[in-house]
């Protein structure tokens, strides 16, 4: 089973380093990065953990980011809301189904009405 690759933001939060510094470390080949579509950088957590001491030695305190308590609280609150699976009632699922499939339902009804009119008339 393949391991999940970290995005630039996830790695920034994991290492508590600015995204710009991570990009510069990737450009200087300190951190091995995977390019997806030539645009998006992804990183393997195992590789990052293996060279963590080298990364720490190359990063100054100015490049470190401080995760504020407010940001942590907001993140914990968001995760707790998602863990509860709120909004997953039968009524909500029907509403979601109709919202995402309304075009197909209306098209099927319209085509059925047209076929009835054509073959009866």
C-alpha positions in Angstrom: 0.0 0.0 0.0 1.4 3.4 -1.0 2.0 6.0 1.7 0.3 9.3 1.5 2.4 12.2 0.2 2.4 15.4 2.1 1.4 18.7 0.5 3.5 21.8 0.9 1.1 23.2 3.5 1.0 19.9 5.4 4.8 19.7 5.5 5.0 23.4 6.5 2.7 22.6 9.5 4.6 19.4 10.3 8.0 21.0 10.3 6.8 24.4 11.4 8.8 26.0 8.7 7.6 28.6 6.2 6.5 27.3 2.8 9.0 29.5 1.0 11.9 27.9 3.0 10.6 24.5 2.1 10.6 25.4 -1.6 14.1 26.7 -1.3 15.3 23.5 0.5 13.6 21.5 -2.3 15.3 23.6 -5.0 18.7 23.1 -3.3 18.1 19.3 -3.2 18.1 19.1 0.6 14.6 17.8 0.6 13.5 15.4 -2.2 10.2 16.6 -3.7 7.9 15.0 -6.2 6.4 17.3 -8.8 2.8 16.5 -9.8 1.8 18.0 -13.1 5.0 20.1 -13.0 3.2 22.4 -10.6 2.4 20.8 -7.3 5.1 19.6 -4.8 4.6 16.5 -2.7 6.9 15.0 -0.1 7.2 11.6 1.6 7.0 11.7 5.3 9.5 8.9 5.7 12.1 10.7 3.7 11.5 13.9 5.7 11.9 12.1 9.0 15.1 10.5 7.8 16.8 13.9 7.1 15.0 15.9 9.8 18.3 16.8 11.6 19.8 18.1 8.4 16.7 20.2 7.8 16.8 21.6 11.3 20.4 22.6 10.9 19.7 24.5 7.7 16.7 26.4 9.0 17.1 29.6 11.0 14.7 30.8 13.6 13.5 33.5 11.2 12.2 30.8 8.9 10.3 29.0 11.6 6.6 29.7 11.9 4.8 29.8 15.2 1.5 28.0 15.1 -0.8 30.3 17.2 -3.1 28.9 19.9 -6.0 30.4 18.0 -5.1 28.5 14.8 -4.7 25.3 16.8 -8.1 25.8 18.4 -9.8 26.4 15.1 -8.2 23.4 13.6 -9.2 21.2 16.5 -12.8 22.6 16.3 -13.0 21.9 12.6 -11.7 18.3 13.1 -14.2 17.7 15.9 -17.0 18.8 13.7 -15.9 16.5 10.9 -15.5 13.6 13.3 -19.1 13.9 14.4 -20.4 13.4 10.8 -23.0 16.0 11.3 -25.4 16.7 8.5 -25.5 13.0 7.5 -29.2 12.5 8.1 -31.5 10.8 5.6 -33.0 14.2 4.7 -29.6 15.7 4.1 -28.5 12.8 1.9 -31.6 13.2 -0.2 -31.0 17.0 -0.5 -27.4 16.4 -1.6 -28.6 13.8 -4.1 -31.1 16.2 -5.6 -28.6 19.0 -5.6 -25.9 17.1 -7.4 -28.2 15.3 -9.8 -30.9 17.8 -10.6 -29.8 18.3 -14.2 -30.0 14.6 -14.9 -33.4 14.2 -13.3 -34.9 17.1 -15.1 -33.3 16.0 -18.4 -34.7 12.4 -18.0 -38.2 13.8 -17.2 -38.1 16.1 -20.2 -36.9 13.4 -22.6 -39.6 11.1 -21.3 -42.3 13.7 -21.8 -41.0 14.4 -25.3 -41.0 10.7 -26.2 -44.6 10.3 -24.9 -45.7 13.3 -27.0 -43.9 12.1 -30.1 -45.2 8.5 -30.0 -48.8 9.2 -28.9 -49.3 12.2 -31.1 
